[in-house]
Amino acid sequence: MPGKLKAKIVAGRHLPVMDRASDLTDAFVEVKFGNTTFKTDVYPKSLNPQWNSEWFKFEVDDEDLQDEPLQITVLDHDTYSANDAIGKVYIDIDPLLSSEAATVISGWFPIYDTIHGIRGEINVLVKVELFNDLNRFRQSSCGVKFFCTTSIPRCYRAVMVHGFVEELVVNEDPEYQWIDRIRTPRASNEARQRLISLMSGELQRKIGLKVLEMGGNAVVGYLQCFDLEGESGLVVRAIGTACTLDKLSNTYTPATAINPCNSSPSKDIKDSPQAVPSALGCRSTHSSPVHSASSRLSQGFSVSVPTLLFAGMGSGGSAGKEAGPLKALLRQQTQTALEQREFPFFTLTSFPPGFLLHVGGVVSARSVKLLDRIHNPDEPETRDAWWEEIRQEIKSHAKALGCHAVVGYSESTSICEEVCILSASGTAAILSSRFMQDSALDTEHRFEDLMSPGCAFCHIPYDELNMPFPAQLTYCHCCRRYKVPDVLFTTIDLPTEANVTGKGCLIQARLCRTKKKAQGEGNATAISNLLPFLEYELHTQLMNKLKLRSMNALFGLRIQISVGENMLLGLASATGVYLTALPSPGGIQIAGKTPSDITYEQHISNMQKKINDTIAKNKELYEINPPDLVEEVIGSPIPEPRQRSRLFRSHSESSDEVSELDLSHGKKDAFVLEIDDTDAVEDIHSLLTDAPTPPGFYSCNTEIMPGIYNWTSALQMFTSVRVFRLSNVNLTNQGLNKVFNDLCENLLKSLYFKLRSMVPCCLCHVNFTVAVPEDELIQVAVTAVAMSFDKDQTQENGRQSIDKNLMKAITENEDQLQFPLELSAESSSNPLNSAKGLSEVSGPLPSARAPSVDYSSFTDRCSSWIEQLRLKAHTIRCGSIKTMSSLEKASPLPEGRSRSLRSNRSYAGSSVTVVKMTPLSFIPGTKIIKYLGIINMFFIRETTSLREEGGVSGFLHSFIAEVFAMVRAHVAALGGNAVVSYNMKECVFMENPNKNQAQCLINVSGDAVIFVRESELEATPPQPHSASAQTSSSGEGT
Amino acid sequence: MRRMSMELDVFVGNTTIIDEEVYQLWLDGHSVSDAVRMRLESDALSECEASGEVLHSDTMDQYRTFQMCERLLHCPSKLANQLLFQIPAHRQAMLIERYYEFDHTFAREVLGKKLSKGTKKDLDDISLKTGVALKSCRRQFDNFKRVFKVVEELKGPLVENVQHHFLLSDSLARDYAAVVFFANSRFETGKRKLQYLSFQDFAFCAGQLISYWTVGAVDNMMEDMDVDLEKEFLHDLKDLKVLVNDKDMLDQHKSLVCYQLKGKIKAFSEMEANFKNLSRALINIASKLTNTKDVRDLFIDLVEKFIEPCRSDKWTVGDLTLFLTHYTSTAHTLEMFRFQILWERYMGVIKSCILKMYHD
């Protein structure tokens, strides 16, 4: 008997009137866990009952504790007929199972009914007593902490990063069971909610077991998704990154607690070149009493990782089954997590300093499958096999890029009828082994040593003579020692240490393609055939838009392909930045087809002028003023018109030999857009129609906006959903494109307008999801957070205030002399032979890779586009000196704002805790002091009186508000005051206006936390800042 | 050509966004399309370059939010502990205050009427007459009714009750107290002769009556209601008749007043000539107040019997002030007059009411 769950029902309030005659309610409560049910007494004739019940005790296995939610049902007692249900509350008790999370759940929960929405609130107390050492129980994994956050949570330290964990469970969807024909919608919805809750619990428990097996104690970047496969079932799957986390002791000052890079003046450096950058980087940090440098640091660091990996590459570039390339490494480091895991994948998007060495580029794989009924829910082998296949492919792509790991990894599906597109994407990368092995590193000092310089991650990891795809390489503009690509696409967040010029912005590529309606295999074939074109076009658009903004790198790239009956939607979102290390992008050159025609010429030159103007304007807008580089010979700026292959029209990776040569020494290349057909004209138009963000607004889909550091504490998380009906059925591709494009643009415009009071402000973590819920419907949902920043402060000030600890480490690091890392990368003649890898990497062409013979599962992979780097070290002073003015300067404003928010009128016995929600992993100006557990909630709402509820908009508006309310209530009951890494993973909306009905499913997740304002933490203002003596110029560069 | 139509369009913030300008448009009873037009025309938004489409979407969202909040606004204390909308406390206060604010022109029409269905039917006419949109009239009327219903049966000070239950500002709570008080006592305010009086005039008078003539006025304990005038007091007022019935006393009173005012007021001769009539008028009003019907006619009586004669004699406000001051104070020096406290309580209110009502 490993645990006792105790629940107490205290009171209710704002209950609905259930008895029309008396305008009152005779309420009582059923408390159910597993198969045990308790009841409170009936509290007669009140809308605010005070049950004050005894403690209901459930003696249960901890396995059940993990799987089952506590189910609380509020009913109205009726002497003569059946009792009417008022509504339910499901409480996930998982947070109580971890000693470091919440200890009690206590508070007001909205009473939720799937038909009527929120109907009053109930006050509940829940506690858990665990009896035994839980580690002895095989089936449960109590105590493993889960985090949605895709970085190491703020008050923890990574001791080890074990690697990828995944699991999926399947079941029949209650909505499609025969019994659904005879039961009420309410019963059906509740069955579904409960089932998904159970499945989530089970999934989490199973993943927890895997983590324990690996020796970890936490899952970071936990992403759980549902696939509503309709007739064929319900799949709940999750991926995450297993870690061993150490809670940072609270005795640290906040600054040092997170600060990964403390003072380590170091003579050892020279002895251990690998560790050098960091060690130096630390020299100027403010005095940190806690750590001092240690020579041990460098000893543990294994340079051999990449080297051996490269060797491994040679052995088998093909879709090698196992972690072959790692074998050599493994021999050395038997504990390495990479060995244990079949897939060296990481769902993290930002990393402890020194973890991410080099980035290769985006790798992605898609596969089109035909769904069939899941016959045996206990053996979800088919689904497992599908994902296995995709992951293998991702792995081989990464190898082709000379990388041994994939970071920022995520998986998704799009389902339409019986066709399902599985997608996976990530960023190929080379990681330091430091967090992947147990031994050798003194954990106390783990963080201190290596700090990669602001440009190292851009250096290509692959062999320049054997590039996996055509790309133009130049010497790094920061260190000038190692090669960098001309553009870099990644799915991760901008590394905090990255040197960026100017500000970034949200870049989206949008595409709509019609598709003939078809069934079964035919449909799947049609889709697989379309996919490569879709991806290629999206890529082209991204590239064009990137150039138009005069930027050279994309972060947080997320491509969503959504399939409908008669169309495919593609939406790629990313944050464009100008990486100082990468070459300045050339302009965009338009080339006409028939140069003889004068009017045509004129047209072309007009367009060219427009484009040039836009580029100039954007440069100003995003403050992109890269230091002039002298070293490059200004060569022929514009390559000769190239072959007119449509596919290569505007592709940077164009493999035109001649231009390649031109470009290689003429860095000021232009990007040629050839106008050879109407499509191209459209493209250019769409390129220019993206409305600029209004003054005072910035936007990005990453955690942090490069170039903005001085956030205030004003933030507003929001969700906006739009559904458009295409009334003209016979739209062309171009027509559809325009519609879709306008849709997204208008949505953004509306957001800017709504949030105008927050200016200057940045929309961060802008997350678009598109869907085709019905034939002529397009649904776009956006979740993001608007954060105000303080315009007047200097960048440096702000930079401190945002996340001063981390930042500090970095800014200072930039200043340092970097010694070369002697990694033998270049020697690793990296035979990227893998025919497969190559073809997929470079091949936008759908090519001959016919959908596999096995018709039950069509696969077509379109592959990866890729951008890259190189492993090498570098010297050079790339940062410069910074002014570090006191942190406190940054705080007055946020503080002021927060105060005004709090200013209560005396009356407001405001019993409701304010709970902030944000998709980011942090809240500016605050420090997270405790993670209370994961929030993972699934709700269904249905109505049969759509018009009365204000139509579809009224219905969804209140449902979303209700979901927010329930999330906030759960967080508050756990004792928290914020949700970080909030994500609305699913919003499935279905309507039938003719029947006056609608149904919506929403799935949200996040981490419940307690934060405190930094201003409150640091009662003693001016912190000694040894660094403040330094002067500065932010323009890194030489 | 519009190739598509918006099927659904919502925006939900974790902190509920409230645009005060749109809120006012909603409160004023404008339709969405009217509101969009007005916002397009307003200067405030010109710098945002918002298109009609954007404004329409925003206005719809806001209107929906307000509609959802309205249920809560009916019981403002719920707004503070509901979970559905996260609204900072000061914004909650704004929402409530604005929701309960009313047009004085509208209130003037309803003042003293029974807050019943019958009156509700008259709202069309009131809307036409005052130019306040019917929707807005309905909201305001319903607010009156709601406040009335809640406060009617409560013990303790009226203003505080309103404030406590509806979380309103002090001044707004006072206005509501006036409305409730008038509705409860059904004071006549609709007569043509009373048309020149504004809501503010009446609200002031109501404040005076509430402060000095109700049970709560003398007894601070929360025992009785503040809504009704103190019966005992009204009954005692009959005793004041002595001031006009006793000829000696009347003469003595007159001479004392004349002595005090001689040379100080312009309308002295008129006053001297009219003193007995004026005094009789005030005392008669006092003595009749036991009768509910006469209580209702308090204001019309004051106007007809006192204010109009003074006005026709062209008394200035200064004259009137001096007269009432000395009229009140000299009574104390009358040897035979024993009702000093009663007199003070009566005349204090009457004096300030008359002075408030004495204008064109």
Interface residues (C-beta under 8 A of the other chain):
Chain A: R13 H14 W108 P110 I118 E121 P694 Q716 M717 F718 T719 S720 V721 R722 V723 F724 R725 L726 S727 N728 L731 G735 V739 L743 N746 K749 S750 L751 F753 K754 L755 R756 L777 Q779 S900 L901 R902 S903 N904 R905 Y907 A908 G909 S910 S911 V912 V914 V915 K916 M917 G950 V952 S953 G954 L956 H957 S958 I960 A961 E962 F964 A965 R968 A969 F989 E991
Chain B: R2 R3 M4 S5 M6 E7 L8 D9 V10 F11 V12 G13 N14 T15 T16 I17 C48 E49 A50 S51 E53 V54 L55 S57 D58 M60 D61 R64 T65 Q67 M68 S77 K78 A80 N81 Q82 L83 L84 F85 Q86 P88 A89 H90 Q92 A93 H164 L167
